[in-house]
Amino acid sequence: MEYLIGIQGPDFVLVAADNVAASSIIQMKHDYDKMFKLSEKILLLCVGEAGDTVQFAEYIQKNVQLYKMRNGYELSPAAAANFTRKNLADYLRSRVGTEPLRSNPECSMIYFSNRDSGGVYLPKRAPETCREQGDGPDQIKASQTPYHVNLLLAGYDEADGPGLYYMDYLSALAKAPFAAHGYGAFLTLSILDRYYRPDLTREEAVDLLKKCLEELNKRFILNLPSFTVRLIDKDGIHDMEKLPVAPK
Amino acid sequence: MALQDVCGFLETLDDISPCTYLPNEMGYMWRTPCEFDRDSAFHFLFPSQQCRRKNRAPTLFSSAFSSLSPHQQPFQLSHGTTTLGFIFQDGVIAAADTRASCKGLICCPISQKIMPIHSHLVVNTSGSGADCMLWERILTREMRLYQLRHHKRLSVNGAAKLLSMMLHPFKGTNVCVAATLCGWDEEQETRKTLQACMEIADVKEAMERDSSVSTILDESAQGCVKMASINKQDENLKDAHAMNPTVSHQNTKNVLSTFGSRSGPRVCYVCSDGLQLKGEIISVGSGSPYAYAVLDDGWRWGMTVDEAVALAREAVFRATHWDAYSGNNVDLFHITAHGWRRRDREDLKEEYYRERERKKKKIKEREKERQKKEGGELAEGEGDIYSVCCR
């Protein structure tokens, strides 16, 4: 349903994401931004399950910023990508310990009160159901808390130049010259294959992006009216014009 | 709850180690304070299933099934309701129907789905009734604690983030809450931005000096300019405000609160599966597509209050007409910088009959007009005097 695309040039990375936030059949928002700024020259594009995207992306974002605060310099895109991958992989097989069935099985919440920052409510067996598909809620097993998110990480490094990293929800990481996520990827990867060259100029990259979006408009069953487009180069992150122009 | 915490009645704890409960006659849940020992967390106490069966009060809300029932849910808990919230130039409108359904049965035709959290925030809830009641209370509690600790009210976006974070551990369980937070943020700006505003306003100050303060409600440079013109008193009031946050001059608050995008009307949607959205028009529930159709057609930022109320009523009315799980009455809240105001609950059954009458009347009128037109054309050809008189 959602679509992400990234194209790497010789000294820049161009990324785009659709702007739709949907809830079952309704488009609840037409101008939703799926890009998270990790640092001055790194963007994280995140799609997937509803709450997981924001939760995971913000977690990575804050940790990258914390690194900068602690050490005085920013993480490189490669380091940030690998850090993200490690976290995603850790959560993939994380286990909240199976607690023995207590004498009060119906008590559903534990509350931890903290005077400074407010309380936290936690489910006692959290979460009860395994979120992987196919498991019924009545199976009491070791619970896992994987984040179902697909990511693109794009950045510019002073030493290594531009980098585009593709990561899927099983935390497979690959550095790629171009990449896409979502059903739209099926339609556009072959276009990228045909017309991509490592020495694209910025205008050519935007044209290639437009070609991909035209194909989506033509053949994709869902209506994705507008896309946020951003370009990262040695001067930082630049917002570009939204493509195509969103209808009123 | 809140008072216990603030007084430090029970100490906080680090680990989740299970505590051994001493059985008493009610089962295992009701504990007196002295039984809490140092190594048990402050447990949220819920009556157990057994207890509920003993003294069974009929639950009016759709959650006849507890959210942590160990057996398979016989049906998917859908959000059987229509709630909506939207912002416009004069505040926020929150509207909802009043039907609480449980599968095919109307459990309660007069439930209240819009709950005020504090003077400037209401929440529309849909989903499982019991979960919504609980999380409303939890949100109220946490917001009150925030206000007491930090001497300022949490913004609507902040409240949405807080609720979203609190619901996150329950993702994957059967907790089903979809809440729309509708409220008015008060200004939080620093003196620096006031200063900047003054500089911008200097050029236009002469023109704007005479304009009245109390009618300001737009977020453009106009608002900034008008604020600058009474800046002197604001500076003094800001100090007073910092020292005594509950006391604030209503007028200045009104003016200041619409400055820039840090304050003003807000609508935020929070869902238990993690989705969190800010927007201008939000509608949730099984009747929401019908409501969206009406809202998208009629919404403009510059609507008057009457127009907005009429739009919200119409949207809920149409949704209740088509959706089986929405109906009965419509509740409407209007939130401005002064707080929330509640419109009387209205029975939509009457509206349906009124609409029928209106349509009949309109058809008759149109028929009359058509006849007059035809009659008039004939008469014109003959130059009859009557055609001039008849209108």
Contacts between the chains, C-beta under 8 A, distances in Angstrom:
chain1	res1	chain2	res2	distance
A	21	B	275	7.4
A	21	B	277	5.7
A	23	B	271	7.3
A	23	B	275	6.3
A	25	B	289	7.2
A	26	B	288	6.4
A	26	B	289	6.2
A	26	B	292	6.6
A	28	B	269	6.9
A	28	B	275	8.0
A	28	B	277	5.6
A	28	B	279	6.9
A	28	B	282	6.9
A	29	B	277	5.3
A	29	B	279	5.5
A	32	B	277	7.2
A	49	B	273	7.6
A	49	B	274	7.2
A	50	B	271	6.8
A	50	B	273	4.8
A	50	B	274	4.7
A	50	B	275	4.1
A	51	B	164	7.1
A	51	B	168	6.3
A	51	B	171	5.9
A	51	B	271	7.5
A	51	B	273	5.6
A	51	B	274	0.9
A	51	B	275	6.2
A	51	B	276	7.5
A	52	B	171	8.0
A	52	B	274	6.3
A	53	B	274	8.0
A	54	B	164	7.9
A	54	B	274	7.0
A	54	B	276	6.4
A	55	B	168	6.1
A	55	B	274	6.4
A	99	B	18	6.7
A	100	B	18	7.3
A	102	B	18	5.5
A	102	B	21	7.7
A	103	B	20	7.4
A	103	B	21	5.0
A	103	B	23	7.5
A	103	B	28	5.1
A	104	B	21	5.7
A	104	B	27	8.0
A	104	B	28	4.3
A	104	B	29	5.8
A	104	B	48	7.0
A	106	B	29	7.5
A	106	B	46	6.4
A	106	B	48	4.3
A	106	B	49	5.3
A	106	B	66	7.5
A	106	B	68	7.2
A	107	B	29	6.2
A	107	B	43	6.0
A	107	B	44	7.1
A	107	B	45	7.0
A	107	B	46	5.6
A	107	B	48	7.6
A	108	B	44	7.5
A	108	B	46	5.9
A	108	B	66	8.0
A	108	B	67	7.0
A	108	B	68	5.0
A	109	B	43	7.8
A	109	B	44	4.1
A	109	B	46	7.5
A	110	B	16	6.7
A	110	B	41	5.2
A	110	B	43	6.1
A	110	B	44	6.8
A	111	B	41	7.3
A	111	B	42	5.5
A	111	B	43	7.1
A	111	B	44	4.9
A	112	B	12	6.6
A	112	B	13	7.0
A	112	B	41	6.3
A	112	B	42	7.5
A	113	B	5	5.2
A	113	B	10	7.5
A	113	B	12	5.4
A	113	B	42	5.9
A	114	B	12	6.0
A	115	B	5	7.5
A	115	B	8	7.3
A	115	B	12	7.2
A	116	B	149	7.6
A	118	B	142	5.6
A	118	B	145	5.9
A	118	B	146	6.4
A	118	B	149	7.7
A	118	B	162	7.6
A	119	B	5	7.3
A	119	B	141	7.9
A	119	B	142	6.5
A	119	B	145	7.5
A	120	B	166	7.4
A	121	B	44	7.2
A	121	B	138	6.6
A	121	B	166	5.5
A	121	B	169	7.4
A	122	B	169	5.1
A	123	B	68	8.0
A	123	B	169	5.6
A	123	B	170	5.4
A	123	B	173	6.1
A	126	B	169	5.2
A	126	B	170	7.5
A	126	B	173	7.8
A	127	B	169	7.0
A	127	B	170	6.8
A	127	B	171	6.3
A	127	B	172	3.7
A	127	B	173	5.2
A	128	B	68	6.8
A	128	B	172	7.3
A	128	B	173	5.3
A	129	B	172	4.9
A	129	B	173	6.3
A	129	B	174	8.0
A	130	B	172	7.5
A	131	B	171	7.3
A	131	B	172	4.4
A	136	B	72	6.0
A	137	B	72	6.6
A	137	B	73	7.1
A	137	B	173	7.8
A	137	B	174	6.6
A	138	B	70	5.9
A	138	B	71	5.8
A	138	B	72	5.8
A	143	B	172	7.8
A	145	B	172	8.0
